[in-house]
């Protein structure tokens, strides 16, 4: 079963997205902020990380950078999730080391397509 | 200049010493002779009155010249006029009179009567009267020159010229024509050579007037025209500063001329009334002919022409006033006026600058009057001219030849002597003032004089240069310039006041503009923040409704699925609206940047097709993509192109039912690509087309109810297209369908 680390601080978004993904048969683990995401990535070694960009403690960009720099977690694909539907944020995320990009509100078929491409 | 003055002084001292010696010897001899003196006292009275009348001509020249030139030089011209009187009289007394009327050496010049003093002789009264009269003539000849050279000749240069005129120029030619010493007082019967040649010039058309004119001509050839008078072949006229003063001057000259001609008869007899009649008839004819000349051209005569017409009439008749009939005087006067008129134009064409027209009046008028004398004079006078050589059998022709000889010899002598002498002096010390002096005016430059007008002009100039409105001009309610200054100051006061208000308003405006910019920035920031904040809960609404829809479907709860769809689509609509407002505020704030990347057109079209196909086919429409390009690669903002095309397609889909929607792609002008989205939908009328790119307007306000949409998609798409350096257009027919098209650069330059 594909293990997905969902990094999201908003309770509702976390609940909604995880329930929909679990329904599709994914194993979901959570992190609430950037630092937790880094730790979880190391300890759990998920198959894919869904990373929100606006996070407390350490923001998504910083967390992505550190995960990618770490040799153990560096190969885990990261899909950025952000509410900013603007091109500069997309570019920022991709430049910051994310492998893919999905805007919020998430369109589930499109997100699943992107997850599947890494598994 | 100083060197020259010193040399000149030495020359005078040596000459004086020499002359005193000769004079002493001659006076002794003259005293020995007894002359029978028959002159009645009435003749003396007449001559003295005439001399005083001629003196008035000095005032006439002063008024004429200072009125016709510019204000900045009027004091200079006036002072030249009074100084030339002084210098010419002193020179004439010391040397000039002796050269003119002393005992002749070969008819060329006189040799005694220097430092004129006949006291103690039997004819001293007559001699003194004659001297007074003749010295006034010398002053007149000198004064003529000042007009021609006005506004650019140095004051000191002019004084030197006057001294030369009063010593070696005027007295010498005067001697040639008028020395007839057996008539006079203590002479030996020797005469001037022109007199001997039969040359006749009654009161000095040639001897006085042309002499002044020739010397004036020589000087203006040396010093050149006033700055700005002739520029690139164009003649500029300077407006007279005080024309009524000039008219007064002409009238004073006419007044004095009665003495000039009347006194030249030397006695008061029956000839005098005729001479005076001829004199003022010629003056009248001179001005009338100018009035007629301009009248037939349906134009008012220029002031200068009228004044000079009158004067030229006087100059012309001066040669023959005692020998012609009144009718002839009228013809000669009229001829003189016309000659002056044409001579004025000739001078302009030759770019010779004579500010007051002294050369046309005195030189041209003088030559004319002298030359026509033989044809108007009564024959008995010509026959009576004992000195006339019999060149031909015709006495008029003989006289004409004598006149020609006189005119040419006087011209050659006065012109060349003055030209050569002054050229030498000019090389030594320039006769002309500096450009700077000419600009500020000779009143200030040469005499340190100032006037209210000049002060006012200086202040105006200062204000013009500095923009300082706080300075004020001189005020004096008793002078014209002072009154102008007073009102100018009031004007300046108001101007300064309104300037202050304007400056304050400008500052206020700047502050207001800054505030507006800040407010606009705040608005954009607020919108960006708000739209972000709104999106988070919206995500939840859309997400949960979507999830519920899936669950309702899975669980077969169809009763909820309609309502859930409504919640979901409202959420989507709200999201679009928020995104659009954010885009718009970015565009308005100039923050909409392009992210240029390499795009494979085919990949882009595949993505578009995938996204738009479900939307387009929802209303049972057929979706056709017609790509006329091959393997096109773009360098442009992929996201924005996608957003624009999606907007165009969803728009088309929205207003088309069971129709056909075509996306056509073709390249245009080699470096542009064009996308056309054509539908077979409801179309628009002209008014709707006009509003289609306006923000928050849909083709019909009721449309949004039926079809949904924010009314922002098209304005945003259009603006994005323009940011790329492209354009968006629409074509539509009501009931037939609509085509929206964008034309954008294939490769966007980075700076765009």
Contacts between the chains, C-beta under 8 A, distances in Angstrom:
chain1	res1	chain2	res2	distance
A	10	B	536	6.3
A	10	B	540	7.9
A	12	B	537	7.9
A	12	B	539	8.0
A	12	B	540	4.2
A	12	B	543	8.0
A	12	B	544	7.8
A	13	B	536	7.5
A	13	B	539	5.9
A	13	B	540	6.4
A	13	B	543	7.1
A	16	B	540	6.3
A	16	B	543	4.2
A	16	B	544	5.5
A	16	B	547	6.1
A	17	B	543	6.9
A	19	B	547	6.6
A	20	B	543	7.5
A	20	B	546	7.9
A	20	B	547	5.4
A	20	B	550	7.6
A	23	B	550	7.7
A	83	B	532	6.0
A	83	B	535	4.7
A	83	B	536	6.2
A	83	B	539	6.8
A	84	B	532	7.0
A	85	B	579	5.8
A	86	B	582	7.8
A	87	B	595	4.7
A	87	B	637	6.9
A	87	B	639	4.3
A	87	B	640	7.2
A	88	B	593	7.0
A	88	B	595	6.8
A	90	B	639	7.1
A	91	B	595	5.7
A	104	B	535	7.1
A	104	B	539	4.9
A	105	B	535	7.9
A	105	B	538	7.0
A	105	B	539	4.2
A	105	B	542	4.3
A	105	B	543	5.5
A	105	B	571	8.0
A	105	B	575	6.9
A	106	B	539	7.8
A	106	B	543	6.9
A	108	B	546	7.1
